[in-house]
Amino acid sequence: MIIYKDANCGLTTEQDLVSGDEIISDTWELKDVDDAVYEVDCKKVTKNADNIDIGANPSAEEAEEALDEGQTQVIDVVDAFRLNQMQGVFKSKKDFQGQLKGYLKKVVEKKKEDGATEDDIKKFQKGVQEYYTKKLVPNFGDLDFYATESMDPDGM
């Protein structure tokens, strides 16, 4: 999941600038990368009808064997914000790049509407470009992509 930072947001819940959907809160440690992107460490937790155990995070093999009837393993952030995995949507880096470019145009428009300066926008664009080049492209095959609950095609 990619989360773009709204530098003016003082809320404890962050929203996608385009769709307005809630995507993360300060319940998780947010790592600010280049004033453009937040990184969040997620973990698998065991969930059942009664509670969610957010304790120790056993290896995937141990966890699968240890699940009781009615329990499932979920990714904490995905479950908390009702994100939907987008399997097979981006078959290539080029597919993802096309979606990202369209989304970033909308984010820049929104930032301008909110009064961002040209310097702020350039800094944001540079930060996103560096993140895309250094983090996303080299690890593309290992990434899972998620959409917000509304599945807004304009959002991220």
MODELLER restraints for C-alpha pairs under 7 A, 6 or more apart:
rsr = mdl.restraints
at = mdl.atoms
rsr.add(forms.Gaussian(group=physical.xy_distance, feature=features.Distance(at['CA:1:A'], at['CA:145:A']), mean=5.43, stdev=0.5))
rsr.add(forms.Gaussian(group=physical.xy_distance, feature=features.Distance(at['CA:1:A'], at['CA:146:A']), mean=5.48, stdev=0.5))
rsr.add(forms.Gaussian(group=physical.xy_distance, feature=features.Distance(at['CA:3:A'], at['CA:37:A']), mean=5.77, stdev=0.5))
rsr.add(forms.Gaussian(group=physical.xy_distance, feature=features.Distance(at['CA:3:A'], at['CA:38:A']), mean=5.70, stdev=0.5))
rsr.add(forms.Gaussian(group=physical.xy_distance, feature=features.Distance(at['CA:4:A'], at['CA:36:A']), mean=5.85, stdev=0.5))
rsr.add(forms.Gaussian(group=physical.xy_distance, feature=features.Distance(at['CA:4:A'], at['CA:37:A']), mean=4.80, stdev=0.5))
rsr.add(forms.Gaussian(group=physical.xy_distance, feature=features.Distance(at['CA:4:A'], at['CA:38:A']), mean=6.52, stdev=0.5))
rsr.add(forms.Gaussian(group=physical.xy_distance, feature=features.Distance(at['CA:5:A'], at['CA:35:A']), mean=6.85, stdev=0.5))
rsr.add(forms.Gaussian(group=physical.xy_distance, feature=features.Distance(at['CA:5:A'], at['CA:36:A']), mean=5.42, stdev=0.5))
rsr.add(forms.Gaussian(group=physical.xy_distance, feature=features.Distance(at['CA:5:A'], at['CA:37:A']), mean=5.49, stdev=0.5))
rsr.add(forms.Gaussian(group=physical.xy_distance, feature=features.Distance(at['CA:5:A'], at['CA:38:A']), mean=6.42, stdev=0.5))
rsr.add(forms.Gaussian(group=physical.xy_distance, feature=features.Distance(at['CA:12:A'], at['CA:25:A']), mean=5.39, stdev=0.5))
rsr.add(forms.Gaussian(group=physical.xy_distance, feature=features.Distance(at['CA:12:A'], at['CA:26:A']), mean=5.41, stdev=0.5))
rsr.add(forms.Gaussian(group=physical.xy_distance, feature=features.Distance(at['CA:13:A'], at['CA:22:A']), mean=6.60, stdev=0.5))
rsr.add(forms.Gaussian(group=physical.xy_distance, feature=features.Distance(at['CA:13:A'], at['CA:24:A']), mean=5.81, stdev=0.5))
rsr.add(forms.Gaussian(group=physical.xy_distance, feature=features.Distance(at['CA:13:A'], at['CA:25:A']), mean=4.10, stdev=0.5))
rsr.add(forms.Gaussian(group=physical.xy_distance, feature=features.Distance(at['CA:13:A'], at['CA:26:A']), mean=6.57, stdev=0.5))
rsr.add(forms.Gaussian(group=physical.xy_distance, feature=features.Distance(at['CA:14:A'], at['CA:22:A']), mean=5.85, stdev=0.5))
rsr.add(forms.Gaussian(group=physical.xy_distance, feature=features.Distance(at['CA:14:A'], at['CA:23:A']), mean=5.94, stdev=0.5))
rsr.add(forms.Gaussian(group=physical.xy_distance, feature=features.Distance(at['CA:14:A'], at['CA:24:A']), mean=5.35, stdev=0.5))
rsr.add(forms.Gaussian(group=physical.xy_distance, feature=features.Distance(at['CA:14:A'], at['CA:25:A']), mean=5.77, stdev=0.5))
rsr.add(forms.Gaussian(group=physical.xy_distance, feature=features.Distance(at['CA:15:A'], at['CA:21:A']), mean=5.28, stdev=0.5))
rsr.add(forms.Gaussian(group=physical.xy_distance, feature=features.Distance(at['CA:15:A'], at['CA:22:A']), mean=4.31, stdev=0.5))
rsr.add(forms.Gaussian(group=physical.xy_distance, feature=features.Distance(at['CA:15:A'], at['CA:23:A']), mean=5.46, stdev=0.5))
rsr.add(forms.Gaussian(group=physical.xy_distance, feature=features.Distance(at['CA:16:A'], at['CA:22:A']), mean=6.46, stdev=0.5))
rsr.add(forms.Gaussian(group=physical.xy_distance, feature=features.Distance(at['CA:16:A'], at['CA:23:A']), mean=6.47, stdev=0.5))
rsr.add(forms.Gaussian(group=physical.xy_distance, feature=features.Distance(at['CA:16:A'], at['CA:155:A']), mean=6.72, stdev=0.5))
rsr.add(forms.Gaussian(group=physical.xy_distance, feature=features.Distance(at['CA:16:A'], at['CA:156:A']), mean=6.98, stdev=0.5))
rsr.add(forms.Gaussian(group=physical.xy_distance, feature=features.Distance(at['CA:17:A'], at['CA:107:A']), mean=6.31, stdev=0.5))
rsr.add(forms.Gaussian(group=physical.xy_distance, feature=features.Distance(at['CA:17:A'], at['CA:110:A']), mean=6.99, stdev=0.5))
rsr.add(forms.Gaussian(group=physical.xy_distance, feature=features.Distance(at['CA:18:A'], at['CA:106:A']), mean=6.59, stdev=0.5))
rsr.add(forms.Gaussian(group=physical.xy_distance, feature=features.Distance(at['CA:18:A'], at['CA:107:A']), mean=6.23, stdev=0.5))
rsr.add(forms.Gaussian(group=physical.xy_distance, feature=features.Distance(at['CA:18:A'], at['CA:154:A']), mean=6.76, stdev=0.5))
rsr.add(forms.Gaussian(group=physical.xy_distance, feature=features.Distance(at['CA:18:A'], at['CA:155:A']), mean=5.34, stdev=0.5))
rsr.add(forms.Gaussian(group=physical.xy_distance, feature=features.Distance(at['CA:19:A'], at['CA:152:A']), mean=6.45, stdev=0.5))
rsr.add(forms.Gaussian(group=physical.xy_distance, feature=features.Distance(at['CA:19:A'], at['CA:154:A']), mean=6.62, stdev=0.5))
rsr.add(forms.Gaussian(group=physical.xy_distance, feature=features.Distance(at['CA:19:A'], at['CA:155:A']), mean=4.79, stdev=0.5))
rsr.add(forms.Gaussian(group=physical.xy_distance, feature=features.Distance(at['CA:21:A'], at['CA:148:A']), mean=6.49, stdev=0.5))
rsr.add(forms.Gaussian(group=physical.xy_distance, feature=features.Distance(at['CA:22:A'], at['CA:81:A']), mean=6.96, stdev=0.5))
rsr.add(forms.Gaussian(group=physical.xy_distance, feature=features.Distance(at['CA:23:A'], at['CA:81:A']), mean=6.12, stdev=0.5))
rsr.add(forms.Gaussian(group=physical.xy_distance, feature=features.Distance(at['CA:23:A'], at['CA:148:A']), mean=6.90, stdev=0.5))
rsr.add(forms.Gaussian(group=physical.xy_distance, feature=features.Distance(at['CA:28:A'], at['CA:40:A']), mean=6.82, stdev=0.5))
rsr.add(forms.Gaussian(group=physical.xy_distance, feature=features.Distance(at['CA:29:A'], at['CA:40:A']), mean=6.32, stdev=0.5))
rsr.add(forms.Gaussian(group=physical.xy_distance, feature=features.Distance(at['CA:30:A'], at['CA:38:A']), mean=5.88, stdev=0.5))
rsr.add(forms.Gaussian(group=physical.xy_distance, feature=features.Distance(at['CA:30:A'], at['CA:39:A']), mean=5.89, stdev=0.5))
rsr.add(forms.Gaussian(group=physical.xy_distance, feature=features.Distance(at['CA:30:A'], at['CA:40:A']), mean=5.30, stdev=0.5))
rsr.add(forms.Gaussian(group=physical.xy_distance, feature=features.Distance(at['CA:31:A'], at['CA:38:A']), mean=5.33, stdev=0.5))
rsr.add(forms.Gaussian(group=physical.xy_distance, feature=features.Distance(at['CA:31:A'], at['CA:39:A']), mean=4.98, stdev=0.5))
rsr.add(forms.Gaussian(group=physical.xy_distance, feature=features.Distance(at['CA:31:A'], at['CA:40:A']), mean=6.36, stdev=0.5))
rsr.add(forms.Gaussian(group=physical.xy_distance, feature=features.Distance(at['CA:32:A'], at['CA:38:A']), mean=4.76, stdev=0.5))
rsr.add(forms.Gaussian(group=physical.xy_distance, feature=features.Distance(at['CA:32:A'], at['CA:39:A']), mean=6.61, stdev=0.5))
rsr.add(forms.Gaussian(group=physical.xy_distance, feature=features.Distance(at['CA:34:A'], at['CA:127:A']), mean=5.07, stdev=0.5))
rsr.add(forms.Gaussian(group=physical.xy_distance, feature=features.Distance(at['CA:35:A'], at['CA:124:A']), mean=6.38, stdev=0.5))
rsr.add(forms.Gaussian(group=physical.xy_distance, feature=features.Distance(at['CA:35:A'], at['CA:127:A']), mean=6.72, stdev=0.5))
rsr.add(forms.Gaussian(group=physical.xy_distance, feature=features.Distance(at['CA:36:A'], at['CA:124:A']), mean=5.05, stdev=0.5))
rsr.add(forms.Gaussian(group=physical.xy_distance, feature=features.Distance(at['CA:36:A'], at['CA:127:A']), mean=5.35, stdev=0.5))
rsr.add(forms.Gaussian(group=physical.xy_distance, feature=features.Distance(at['CA:36:A'], at['CA:128:A']), mean=5.76, stdev=0.5))
rsr.add(forms.Gaussian(group=physical.xy_distance, feature=features.Distance(at['CA:37:A'], at['CA:128:A']), mean=6.85, stdev=0.5))
rsr.add(forms.Gaussian(group=physical.xy_distance, feature=features.Distance(at['CA:42:A'], at['CA:75:A']), mean=6.45, stdev=0.5))
rsr.add(forms.Gaussian(group=physical.xy_distance, feature=features.Distance(at['CA:42:A'], at['CA:76:A']), mean=6.18, stdev=0.5))
rsr.add(forms.Gaussian(group=physical.xy_distance, feature=features.Distance(at['CA:42:A'], at['CA:77:A']), mean=6.21, stdev=0.5))
rsr.add(forms.Gaussian(group=physical.xy_distance, feature=features.Distance(at['CA:43:A'], at['CA:75:A']), mean=5.49, stdev=0.5))
rsr.add(forms.Gaussian(group=physical.xy_distance, feature=features.Distance(at['CA:43:A'], at['CA:76:A']), mean=5.87, stdev=0.5))
rsr.add(forms.Gaussian(group=physical.xy_distance, feature=features.Distance(at['CA:44:A'], at['CA:57:A']), mean=6.68, stdev=0.5))
rsr.add(forms.Gaussian(group=physical.xy_distance, feature=features.Distance(at['CA:44:A'], at['CA:73:A']), mean=6.12, stdev=0.5))
rsr.add(forms.Gaussian(group=physical.xy_distance, feature=features.Distance(at['CA:44:A'], at['CA:74:A']), mean=5.33, stdev=0.5))
rsr.add(forms.Gaussian(group=physical.xy_distance, feature=features.Distance(at['CA:44:A'], at['CA:75:A']), mean=4.40, stdev=0.5))
rsr.add(forms.Gaussian(group=physical.xy_distance, feature=features.Distance(at['CA:44:A'], at['CA:76:A']), mean=6.06, stdev=0.5))
rsr.add(forms.Gaussian(group=physical.xy_distance, feature=features.Distance(at['CA:45:A'], at['CA:52:A']), mean=6.89, stdev=0.5))
rsr.add(forms.Gaussian(group=physical.xy_distance, feature=features.Distance(at['CA:45:A'], at['CA:53:A']), mean=6.01, stdev=0.5))
rsr.add(forms.Gaussian(group=physical.xy_distance, feature=features.Distance(at['CA:45:A'], at['CA:54:A']), mean=5.44, stdev=0.5))
rsr.add(forms.Gaussian(group=physical.xy_distance, feature=features.Distance(at['CA:45:A'], at['CA:57:A']), mean=7.00, stdev=0.5))
rsr.add(forms.Gaussian(group=physical.xy_distance, feature=features.Distance(at['CA:45:A'], at['CA:73:A']), mean=5.49, stdev=0.5))
rsr.add(forms.Gaussian(group=physical.xy_distance, feature=features.Distance(at['CA:45:A'], at['CA:74:A']), mean=5.50, stdev=0.5))
rsr.add(forms.Gaussian(group=physical.xy_distance, feature=features.Distance(at['CA:45:A'], at['CA:75:A']), mean=6.16, stdev=0.5))
rsr.add(forms.Gaussian(group=physical.xy_distance, feature=features.Distance(at['CA:45:A'], at['CA:76:A']), mean=6.15, stdev=0.5))
rsr.add(forms.Gaussian(group=physical.xy_distance, feature=features.Distance(at['CA:46:A'], at['CA:52:A']), mean=5.81, stdev=0.5))
rsr.add(forms.Gaussian(group=physical.xy_distance, feature=features.Distance(at['CA:46:A'], at['CA:53:A']), mean=5.41, stdev=0.5))
rsr.add(forms.Gaussian(group=physical.xy_distance, feature=features.Distance(at['CA:46:A'], at['CA:71:A']), mean=6.49, stdev=0.5))
rsr.add(forms.Gaussian(group=physical.xy_distance, feature=features.Distance(at['CA:46:A'], at['CA:72:A']), mean=5.69, stdev=0.5))
rsr.add(forms.Gaussian(group=physical.xy_distance, feature=features.Distance(at['CA:46:A'], at['CA:73:A']), mean=4.54, stdev=0.5))
rsr.add(forms.Gaussian(group=physical.xy_distance, feature=features.Distance(at['CA:46:A'], at['CA:74:A']), mean=6.44, stdev=0.5))
rsr.add(forms.Gaussian(group=physical.xy_distance, feature=features.Distance(at['CA:47:A'], at['CA:53:A']), mean=6.50, stdev=0.5))
rsr.add(forms.Gaussian(group=physical.xy_distance, feature=features.Distance(at['CA:47:A'], at['CA:71:A']), mean=5.46, stdev=0.5))
rsr.add(forms.Gaussian(group=physical.xy_distance, feature=features.Distance(at['CA:47:A'], at['CA:72:A']), mean=5.31, stdev=0.5))
rsr.add(forms.Gaussian(group=physical.xy_distance, feature=features.Distance(at['CA:47:A'], at['CA:73:A']), mean=6.01, stdev=0.5))
rsr.add(forms.Gaussian(group=physical.xy_distance, feature=features.Distance(at['CA:47:A'], at['CA:74:A']), mean=6.93, stdev=0.5))
rsr.add(forms.Gaussian(group=physical.xy_distance, feature=features.Distance(at['CA:48:A'], at['CA:70:A']), mean=5.85, stdev=0.5))
rsr.add(forms.Gaussian(group=physical.xy_distance, feature=features.Distance(at['CA:48:A'], at['CA:71:A']), mean=4.47, stdev=0.5))
rsr.add(forms.Gaussian(group=physical.xy_distance, feature=features.Distance(at['CA:48:A'], at['CA:72:A']), mean=6.40, stdev=0.5))
rsr.add(forms.Gaussian(group=physical.xy_distance, feature=features.Distance(at['CA:82:A'], at['CA:148:A']), mean=6.86, stdev=0.5))
rsr.add(forms.Gaussian(group=physical.xy_distance, feature=features.Distance(at['CA:82:A'], at['CA:149:A']), mean=5.49, stdev=0.5))
rsr.add(forms.Gaussian(group=physical.xy_distance, feature=features.Distance(at['CA:83:A'], at['CA:146:A']), mean=5.86, stdev=0.5))
rsr.add(forms.Gaussian(group=physical.xy_distance, feature=features.Distance(at['CA:83:A'], at['CA:147:A']), mean=5.54, stdev=0.5))
rsr.add(forms.Gaussian(group=physical.xy_distance, feature=features.Distance(at['CA:83:A'], at['CA:148:A']), mean=4.78, stdev=0.5))
rsr.add(forms.Gaussian(group=physical.xy_distance, feature=features.Distance(at['CA:83:A'], at['CA:149:A']), mean=5.38, stdev=0.5))
rsr.add(forms.Gaussian(group=physical.xy_distance, feature=features.Distance(at['CA:84:A'], at['CA:146:A']), mean=5.17, stdev=0.5))
rsr.add(forms.Gaussian(group=physical.xy_distance, feature=features.Distance(at['CA:84:A'], at['CA:147:A']), mean=5.15, stdev=0.5))
rsr.add(forms.Gaussian(group=physical.xy_distance, feature=features.Distance(at['CA:84:A'], at['CA:148:A']), mean=6.32, stdev=0.5))
rsr.add(forms.Gaussian(group=physical.xy_distance, feature=features.Distance(at['CA:84:A'], at['CA:149:A']), mean=6.55, stdev=0.5))
rsr.add(forms.Gaussian(group=physical.xy_distance, feature=features.Distance(at['CA:85:A'], at['CA:145:A']), mean=5.87, stdev=0.5))
rsr.add(forms.Gaussian(group=physical.xy_distance, feature=features.Distance(at['CA:85:A'], at['CA:146:A']), mean=4.33, stdev=0.5))
rsr.add(forms.Gaussian(group=physical.xy_distance, feature=features.Distance(at['CA:85:A'], at['CA:147:A']), mean=6.44, stdev=0.5))
rsr.add(forms.Gaussian(group=physical.xy_distance, feature=features.Distance(at['CA:86:A'], at['CA:145:A']), mean=5.49, stdev=0.5))
rsr.add(forms.Gaussian(group=physical.xy_distance, feature=features.Distance(at['CA:86:A'], at['CA:146:A']), mean=5.35, stdev=0.5))
rsr.add(forms.Gaussian(group=physical.xy_distance, feature=features.Distance(at['CA:86:A'], at['CA:147:A']), mean=6.64, stdev=0.5))
rsr.add(forms.Gaussian(group=physical.xy_distance, feature=features.Distance(at['CA:90:A'], at['CA:96:A']), mean=5.40, stdev=0.5))
rsr.add(forms.Gaussian(group=physical.xy_distance, feature=features.Distance(at['CA:93:A'], at['CA:140:A']), mean=6.92, stdev=0.5))
rsr.add(forms.Gaussian(group=physical.xy_distance, feature=features.Distance(at['CA:103:A'], at['CA:154:A']), mean=6.63, stdev=0.5))
rsr.add(forms.Gaussian(group=physical.xy_distance, feature=features.Distance(at['CA:103:A'], at['CA:155:A']), mean=6.84, stdev=0.5))
rsr.add(forms.Gaussian(group=physical.xy_distance, feature=features.Distance(at['CA:108:A'], at['CA:121:A']), mean=6.80, stdev=0.5))
rsr.add(forms.Gaussian(group=physical.xy_distance, feature=features.Distance(at['CA:147:A'], at['CA:156:A']), mean=6.06, stdev=0.5))
